[in-house]
Every structure is written in C-alpha cells, then in structure tokens.
Amino acid sequence: MSASVTEKVIAELKRMEEDCTHSGKAHFNASDRWTWWNYAFGIPSVVLSAAAGAAFFQDYPITAGVMSSMVTILTALMTFLKPSEKAASHKSSGDQYLALRNDARVFREIELTQITDDTAAIAGMNGLTTRRNELNLASPQVGPQDFKKAKKGIDKGEALQAVDKARN
C-alpha cells in the first residue's frame, strides 16, 4: 500500500473518530437533559395527582381543582414534548456514534496495518464513512448547549481511555 494513501486514510479515520466522539458525547448530554425534563414533568404530575385525589376526598374542591389543572398541564407537556422518547433517541444515537468511533479506531490501529493494497484500505474507510453519513442523517439534532458541554468535557480529557492517556 502506498504511503500517501495510508496517510490520507489514517487522517480521515482520525477525523471520523474525533467527530464521533463529539457527536456521541453531545447526544449523551441531550439524553441527560431530556431525562431531566421527563422527571421534572413526571414526578410533580404523580405527586400532584395523588394530592388532588386526597384533597377531593377531604372536601377541598378548590385545592383539588387547582392541582388537577396543574396535572393536566404537566401531562400535556409530557405528551407534546415526549421527553422520554427524545432521551432514548439521543442515547441510541450516542451509542451508535461511539460504536462507529470504536470501529474506526480498530480499523486504523489494527486492520489497516494488515492491508496491502490501496483499494482495500479505501473500501474499508468508505464503509465507515457511509455508516457515519447515515447516522448523521438519522440522528436527532442536538442543541448547541449539548455540543458545547461535550466539547468542554472532551477538552478536559473526559473522553480519553487510560491507555490513550498513557500514550500522551
């Protein structure tokens, strides 16, 4: 395999690994945020619902009515925003980005060293590139705060494995 092609394939795989690390971490941040909203709407809804029932049976109709109205609003927000579904979707995307990052790293570090012709190296890289493009199209969009938080954590070294820290 020519040195020029090898260098270019390695550079592209490193870009892919970096992109997947940032995207995966941003999706995990989005998942955490949506999980928080799910609890922020769901727990008060459950508590208020129980309290409204108790207030109704103890002849506090106004209190029961106010609490029931609040439960209705919280339930409507959960139905409209679907925070649990969004959290699950972002977690799934994060998992897929990290799986792709791992596959790209293994290809770069191990498999590429065994490939002897340019065509096979490029084909392997193209397979991973296709997966990344499909994942980019299928994944929900993350908010800018999720990406900024991911970048900040990555810059602090949160995404490095112990073996990678030892190399640096």
N, C-alpha and C positions, 0 to 999 in steps of 0.2 A: 504494500500500500504506500502511496506517495506521502511524503512528509507534509506537503502543502494541504492535501485533502484531510489528513489526520488532524492537523492543527485546526482547520476550519470546522470539522465535525466536533472536535473537543470543545472549541469555543462556543459553538451553537448549543451543545448539550449543557455546558455550564450556564449559559443564558437561560435555558429551559429550567434547569434546577433552581436558579435564583427566582425566576418568575413563579414557579410552582410553590416555592417556599413562601413568597409574599402573598400569593393568591390564597394558598391554603390557610395561612395564619389569619388573613383578613376574613375569610369565610368562618373560621372558628370564632373570631371576635364577633361577627354578625350573629352567629348562632347563640353565643352567650348573651348578647344584647336582647335578642328576641325571646330567649328563655326567661330572662329577667322580666320582660313585659308580660309574658304568659303568666308568671307568678304574680306580678303586680296587679293584673286584672282578675286572675282566677281566685287567689286566696281571699281578697276582700269580698268578692262575689259570694263565695261559700259562707264566709262568716256573716255577712250582712243578710244573706238568705235565711240562715238559721236564726239570727237575731230578730228578723222581721216576723218569722213564724212565732217566736216566743212573745214578741210584743203584741201580735194579733191576739193570741190566746190569753194574754193578761189585760185585755181591753185597752190597749194603747193604739188605736187605729191610725192616728196621725203619724206616730213614730213608725208604725209598721208600713204605712203608705210611703213615707219618705225613703225608708230602707229598701222597699220593693222597687221604687223608682231608680234608686242607685244600682241595685242588682240588674235591672233592665238595661241601664246604660252600660255597665261593665260587660254584661253578656253580649250586648250589641257590638261593643268594641272588639271583643274576642272573636265574634262571628265575622265581622268585617275585616279585621286586620290579620286574623289567623296566625297569631304569633308562634304557636307550637309547630304549625306546618312550616313556617318560614325558618324557624330554628332547625328543624330536622333537615330541610333542604340545604341550608348553608353548611350544616355539619357534614352531610353527604358530599357536597362539593369539596369541602376542605379535605375530607378523607381521600377523595379521588385525586386531588392535586398532589397530596403528599405521596400517594401511591405512584403517580406518574414521576414525581421527583425521584423517588427511590429507584424506579425502573431506569430512569435516565442515568442516574449515578452508577448503577450496576453495569449498564451498557458501556458507559465511559470508562469506568475503572477496571472492568474485568473482560467483558465480551469484546470490546473494541481492540484489546491487546491481542486477541486471538484471530482477528480478521486480517486476511492478507490482501484483499483487493478493494479498491475504491468503491466499486458498485455495491458491494455488501455493506460497507460502512455507511454509505449514503442511504441505502434502503432501510437499514436499522434506524438511523436518525429520522428518516421520513415517516416511519411508522409511529415513532414517538411524537413527532410534530403533528401528525394527523390527530392523534389522541388529544393533544393539547388544544388544538383548534376546535375539535368537537366539544371538549369540556368548556372552553371559553364561551361557545355558543349556547350550551345547555345550562350553564350555571346562572343562578340569580345574581343580580348586581349587588355589590357591597357598597355601603356608604363610605364617604371619604373619611369619616372618623374611624371606621374599622380598618381601613388601609393605613392611615397614619399611625394608629396604635400598633398595627402589625409591624410596620417599618421601624418604629421606635424600639419594639421588643427585639426584632432581628438585629438591629444595630447594636443592641446591648449584648448580643450573643445568645439570646434565648433559643434560637433555632439550631445551634451547633451541637453536634453529638460530642461526647467526651473524646472519642478518637480523633475527631476533627480539631478539637481544641488543643490536643497534644501535638498535632502536626504544626500548628501555627506558632 
